[in-house]
Amino acid sequence: MRGHLRMTAIAISPELTFLLTLALRMAITAAFVVTSSIITEKSGPVIGALVATLPISAGPSYVFLALDHDAAFIAEGALASLPINAATIFLGLTYVVLAQRHGALLSCAAAVAVWLVLAAIIRSVSWSLAGGLIVNAIAFTICVPLLARYRHAKMPPIRRRWYDIPLRASLVATLVATVVTLSGWMGPKISGIIALFPVVFTSMMLILHPRIGGPPTAAVLANSAWGLIGLGIAIAVLHVAALQFGSVIGLSLALSTCVGWNLALWWNGRRKIRTG
């Protein structure tokens, strides 16, 4: 009888360990994203955009992938994520334009639809590092000037509702659970695409838009364009550094690149205010 119980415990143990680890990963990432989005609400569209374009959802997803896979998997996933960053700026442009006159659901649904179509096209192409960088350069050359006119809007006071934090947490936790659970059979390419799904942007659309209106919410995404450029550079750094130095160094350098880029944007903005 004791032997039978011991064998059952051994058989269940790996599954239980996986579930507990997955729950911990979901909780940590959700807490990170919720905290960052609250900072966004209190700081206005410019600071909010800098926070939103930090790798607060993709970063933890890649960290957890690195715990389960080797550096080659991470490097290949980053290569798939790079052109997806270009799809995200078009998601932002679509939402920003529609949010000036339409509601949250229509604007967000149309933006996500654009992202999904572009992601499907991107998935069908075998990308090189140069190709990913070129498609990013083209996308941002098109979108940054078009977004410029929507960058300035007054952020009204925000009254928090009871479901705000649970909704944000559930969106992020679902993304992490999907990436971690399915990465084993999806492979690095699909994992890299899913890891860069713009969960922070979509949660902002769905939560901020009904409360403060379309133009102020759109201003956050319009200001995010320059931050997304830094995110694209960080993804390229991750691809190269993971192959050369391993996942830990690759992830550290990518995070440093992204944070350093956004700090430079913040400093430049402050300098313009002082000299203006």
NORZIQUI-V420928 format. One record per residue. N is the residue number from 1. RES is the residue in one letter. OMEGA is omega in radians with two decimals (999 if undefined). Layout:
n = [N | N]
res = [RES | RES]
omega = [OMEGA | OMEGA]
//
This chain:
n = [1 | 2 | 3 | 4 | 5 | 6 | 7 | 8 | 9 | 10 | 11 | 12 | 13 | 14 | 15 | 16 | 17 | 18 | 19 | 20 | 21 | 22 | 23 | 24 | 25 | 26 | 27 | 28 | 29 | 30 | 31 | 32 | 33 | 34 | 35 | 36 | 37 | 38 | 39 | 40 | 41 | 42 | 43 | 44 | 45 | 46 | 47 | 48 | 49 | 50 | 51 | 52 | 53 | 54 | 55 | 56 | 57 | 58 | 59 | 60 | 61 | 62 | 63 | 64 | 65 | 66 | 67 | 68 | 69 | 70 | 71 | 72 | 73 | 74 | 75 | 76 | 77 | 78 | 79 | 80 | 81 | 82 | 83 | 84 | 85 | 86 | 87 | 88 | 89 | 90 | 91 | 92 | 93 | 94 | 95 | 96 | 97 | 98 | 99 | 100 | 101 | 102 | 103 | 104 | 105 | 106 | 107 | 108 | 109 | 110 | 111 | 112 | 113 | 114 | 115 | 116 | 117 | 118 | 119 | 120 | 121 | 122 | 123 | 124 | 125 | 126 | 127 | 128 | 129 | 130 | 131 | 132 | 133 | 134 | 135 | 136 | 137 | 138 | 139 | 140 | 141 | 142 | 143 | 144 | 145 | 146 | 147 | 148 | 149 | 150 | 151 | 152 | 153 | 154 | 155 | 156 | 157 | 158 | 159 | 160 | 161 | 162 | 163 | 164 | 165 | 166 | 167 | 168 | 169 | 170 | 171 | 172 | 173 | 174 | 175 | 176 | 177 | 178 | 179 | 180 | 181 | 182 | 183 | 184 | 185 | 186 | 187 | 188 | 189 | 190 | 191 | 192 | 193 | 194 | 195 | 196 | 197 | 198 | 199 | 200 | 201 | 202 | 203 | 204 | 205 | 206 | 207 | 208 | 209 | 210 | 211 | 212 | 213 | 214 | 215 | 216 | 217 | 218 | 219 | 220 | 221 | 222 | 223 | 224 | 225 | 226 | 227 | 228 | 229 | 230 | 231 | 232 | 233 | 234 | 235 | 236 | 237 | 238 | 239 | 240 | 241 | 242 | 243 | 244 | 245 | 246 | 247 | 248 | 249 | 250 | 251 | 252 | 253 | 254 | 255 | 256 | 257 | 258 | 259 | 260 | 261 | 262 | 263 | 264 | 265 | 266 | 267 | 268 | 269 | 270 | 271 | 272 | 273 | 274 | 275 | 276]
res = [M | R | G | H | L | R | M | T | A | I | A | I | S | P | E | L | T | F | L | L | T | L | A | L | R | M | A | I | T | A | A | F | V | V | T | S | S | I | I | T | E | K | S | G | P | V | I | G | A | L | V | A | T | L | P | I | S | A | G | P | S | Y | V | F | L | A | L | D | H | D | A | A | F | I | A | E | G | A | L | A | S | L | P | I | N | A | A | T | I | F | L | G | L | T | Y | V | V | L | A | Q | R | H | G | A | L | L | S | C | A | A | A | V | A | V | W | L | V | L | A | A | I | I | R | S | V | S | W | S | L | A | G | G | L | I | V | N | A | I | A | F | T | I | C | V | P | L | L | A | R | Y | R | H | A | K | M | P | P | I | R | R | R | W | Y | D | I | P | L | R | A | S | L | V | A | T | L | V | A | T | V | V | T | L | S | G | W | M | G | P | K | I | S | G | I | I | A | L | F | P | V | V | F | T | S | M | M | L | I | L | H | P | R | I | G | G | P | P | T | A | A | V | L | A | N | S | A | W | G | L | I | G | L | G | I | A | I | A | V | L | H | V | A | A | L | Q | F | G | S | V | I | G | L | S | L | A | L | S | T | C | V | G | W | N | L | A | L | W | W | N | G | R | R | K | I | R | T | G]
omega = [3.11 | 3.11 | 3.13 | 3.13 | -3.14 | 3.13 | 3.12 | 3.13 | 3.13 | -3.12 | -3.09 | -3.01 | -3.13 | 3.14 | 3.13 | 3.11 | 3.12 | -3.12 | 3.13 | 3.12 | 3.12 | 3.12 | 3.12 | 3.12 | 3.13 | -3.10 | -3.11 | -3.10 | 3.14 | 3.13 | 3.14 | -3.08 | 3.14 | 3.12 | -3.14 | -3.13 | 3.06 | 3.06 | 3.13 | -3.11 | -3.04 | -2.97 | -3.13 | -3.00 | -3.08 | 3.10 | 3.10 | 3.13 | 3.13 | 3.10 | -3.07 | -3.10 | 2.92 | -3.08 | -3.03 | 2.99 | 3.12 | -3.11 | 3.09 | 3.11 | 3.12 | 3.09 | -3.13 | 3.04 | -3.13 | 3.09 | -3.07 | -3.03 | -3.10 | -3.07 | 3.13 | 3.09 | -3.13 | -3.14 | 3.13 | 3.07 | 3.11 | 3.11 | 3.08 | -3.14 | -3.02 | 3.11 | 3.09 | 3.07 | 3.08 | 3.09 | -3.12 | 3.13 | 3.06 | 2.99 | 3.13 | 3.14 | 3.14 | -3.14 | -3.06 | -3.13 | -3.09 | -3.06 | 3.11 | -3.06 | -3.04 | -3.10 | -3.05 | -3.05 | -3.13 | -3.10 | -3.12 | -3.12 | 3.13 | 3.14 | 3.13 | 3.10 | 3.08 | 3.14 | -3.12 | 3.12 | 3.13 | 3.11 | 3.11 | 3.10 | -3.13 | -3.13 | -3.08 | -3.10 | 3.04 | -2.97 | 2.93 | 3.11 | 3.14 | 3.13 | 3.12 | 3.11 | -3.14 | -3.12 | 3.03 | -3.14 | 3.13 | -3.10 | -3.10 | 3.05 | 3.12 | -2.92 | -3.07 | 3.10 | -3.13 | -3.13 | -2.99 | -3.06 | -3.09 | -2.98 | -3.02 | 3.08 | -3.14 | 3.13 | -3.13 | 3.07 | -3.06 | 3.05 | -3.06 | 3.08 | -3.00 | -3.04 | -3.07 | -3.08 | 3.08 | 3.14 | 3.13 | -3.12 | -3.11 | 3.11 | -3.11 | -3.12 | 3.11 | 3.11 | -3.13 | -3.14 | -3.13 | -3.10 | -3.07 | -3.06 | -3.01 | -3.04 | -3.11 | 3.14 | 3.10 | -3.07 | -3.04 | -3.06 | -3.14 | 3.09 | 3.12 | 3.11 | -3.11 | -3.13 | -3.11 | 3.05 | -3.00 | -3.08 | 3.12 | 3.12 | -3.10 | 3.10 | 3.07 | 3.11 | -3.03 | -3.06 | -3.08 | -3.05 | -3.12 | -3.06 | -3.05 | 3.13 | -3.08 | -3.08 | 3.10 | 3.10 | 3.11 | -3.14 | 3.10 | -3.11 | 3.12 | 3.11 | -3.10 | -3.04 | -3.12 | 3.09 | 3.11 | 3.05 | 3.10 | 3.10 | 3.10 | 3.10 | 3.14 | 3.12 | 3.09 | 3.09 | 3.12 | -3.13 | -3.08 | -3.05 | 3.12 | 3.11 | -3.04 | -2.96 | -3.12 | -3.01 | -3.06 | 3.13 | 3.13 | 3.12 | 3.14 | 3.13 | 3.12 | 3.12 | 3.12 | 3.12 | -3.10 | 3.14 | 3.13 | 3.12 | -3.11 | 3.05 | 3.10 | 3.08 | 3.13 | 3.14 | -3.14 | 3.09 | 3.10 | 3.13 | 3.14 | 3.11 | -3.11 | -3.11 | -3.14 | 999]
//
